[in-house]
Amino acid sequence: MAKQRVFISFDYDYDNDIKILLAGQAKLEDSPFDFTDASVKEHLTGDWKDKVKRRLRNCDQAIILCGEHTRNAGVNEELKIMQEISLPYFLLSGRKEKSLKPSSALYNDSMYKWEWPNLKALIGGARSK
């Protein structure tokens, strides 16, 4: 099976450290996913939503990496675009002590525990909705 191209959506101000850990897992030999860092580090000019939409359309699915401040982060806008273009995604708990869903998450979006066997299964489509 070809590796899935995954977009990682996260709170750049608070969760860059856990995004780096997740990116490291993509480099493992048995990883079912690969990603190109398409996170927005600077303000995008012009129609930034179209730019994000193009980045998302180049991916097979997305991981919403949830932390303590995700509820009010820019992740919400990316998630709305994912929902608009029907890009498959799942919420991954990035902080053991406190991970919050983005405010734009659907009521039935589950948040999953971040463990390597679980992450591999989620990438493979093992999700409840």
C-alpha positions as CSV (number, residue, x, y, z in Angstrom):
1,M,0.0,0.0,0.0
2,A,1.3,3.4,-0.9
3,K,2.0,5.9,1.9
4,Q,-0.9,8.3,2.5
5,R,-0.1,12.0,2.0
6,V,-1.2,13.6,5.2
7,F,-1.7,17.3,6.1
8,I,-1.0,18.0,9.8
9,S,-3.1,20.8,11.2
10,F,-2.0,22.2,14.5
11,D,-1.7,25.3,16.6
12,Y,1.5,26.8,15.4
13,D,1.9,29.0,18.5
14,Y,1.5,26.3,21.1
15,D,1.9,22.8,19.5
16,N,4.9,23.0,17.2
17,D,6.8,20.7,19.6
18,I,4.2,17.9,19.2
19,K,3.9,18.4,15.5
20,I,7.7,17.7,15.3
21,L,7.2,14.5,17.1
22,L,4.4,13.4,14.8
23,A,6.5,14.3,11.8
24,G,9.2,12.1,13.2
25,Q,6.8,9.2,13.2
26,A,6.2,9.7,9.5
27,K,9.9,8.9,9.0
28,L,9.7,5.5,10.7
29,E,10.2,2.5,8.4
30,D,6.8,1.1,9.0
31,S,5.0,4.4,8.8
32,P,1.8,4.4,6.6
33,F,2.0,8.1,6.0
34,D,4.2,10.8,4.7
35,F,3.8,14.5,4.8
36,T,5.2,17.8,3.5
37,D,5.1,20.6,6.0
38,A,2.5,22.9,4.6
39,S,1.7,24.7,7.8
40,V,1.2,28.4,7.5
41,K,4.0,30.2,9.4
42,E,3.5,33.7,8.0
43,H,0.4,35.6,7.1
44,L,-0.7,34.5,3.6
45,T,-1.5,37.4,1.2
46,G,-4.5,37.5,-1.1
47,D,-7.1,34.8,-0.9
48,W,-5.4,32.7,1.8
49,K,-8.3,30.3,1.9
50,D,-7.7,29.3,-1.8
51,K,-4.0,28.8,-1.0
52,V,-4.8,26.5,2.0
53,K,-7.5,24.7,-0.1
54,R,-4.8,23.9,-2.8
55,R,-2.5,22.6,-0.1
56,L,-5.2,20.4,1.3
57,R,-6.3,19.0,-2.1
58,N,-2.7,17.7,-2.5
59,C,-3.3,15.4,0.5
60,D,-5.1,12.1,1.0
61,Q,-6.3,13.0,4.5
62,A,-5.5,15.2,7.5
63,I,-4.6,14.9,11.1
64,I,-5.9,17.6,13.5
65,L,-3.4,17.6,16.2
66,C,-5.2,18.8,19.3
67,G,-3.6,20.6,22.3
68,E,-4.7,22.8,25.1
69,H,-5.4,25.9,22.9
70,T,-6.8,24.2,19.8
71,R,-10.3,25.3,20.5
72,N,-9.5,28.9,19.5
73,A,-6.6,28.3,17.1
74,G,-6.3,28.9,13.3
75,V,-6.8,25.2,13.0
76,N,-10.5,25.9,13.0
77,E,-10.4,27.6,9.6
78,E,-8.3,24.8,8.1
79,L,-10.9,22.3,9.5
80,K,-13.8,24.2,7.9
81,I,-12.0,24.0,4.6
82,M,-11.4,20.2,5.0
83,Q,-15.1,19.8,5.7
84,E,-16.0,21.9,2.7
85,I,-13.8,19.9,0.3
86,S,-14.7,16.6,2.0
87,L,-11.1,15.8,2.9
88,P,-11.0,12.9,5.4
89,Y,-9.6,13.9,8.8
90,F,-9.4,12.8,12.4
91,L,-8.6,14.4,15.7
92,L,-5.5,13.2,17.5
93,S,-5.0,14.0,21.2
94,G,-1.6,15.7,21.3
95,R,-1.4,16.5,25.0
96,K,-2.1,13.8,27.7
97,E,-3.0,16.4,30.3
98,K,-5.4,18.5,28.2
99,S,-6.4,18.3,24.5
100,L,-9.4,20.2,23.3
101,K,-11.3,19.8,20.1
102,P,-11.4,22.7,17.6
103,S,-14.5,24.7,17.9
104,S,-15.3,23.9,14.3
105,A,-15.2,20.1,14.9
106,L,-18.5,18.3,14.3
107,Y,-20.3,17.1,17.4
108,N,-19.6,13.4,16.4
109,D,-15.9,13.9,15.6
110,S,-14.1,11.5,18.0
111,M,-10.7,12.4,19.5
112,Y,-8.3,9.5,19.4
113,K,-5.4,8.6,21.7
114,W,-1.9,9.1,20.2
115,E,-0.2,5.7,20.3
116,W,1.8,4.3,17.4
117,P,-0.4,1.2,16.7
118,N,-3.5,3.4,17.0
119,L,-2.1,6.0,14.7
120,K,-1.3,3.5,12.0
121,A,-4.8,2.1,12.2
122,L,-6.4,5.5,12.0
123,I,-4.3,6.3,8.9
124,G,-5.6,3.1,7.5
125,G,-9.2,4.2,8.0
126,A,-10.1,2.6,11.3
127,R,-12.3,5.4,12.7
128,S,-15.7,5.6,14.3
129,K,-18.2,8.3,13.2
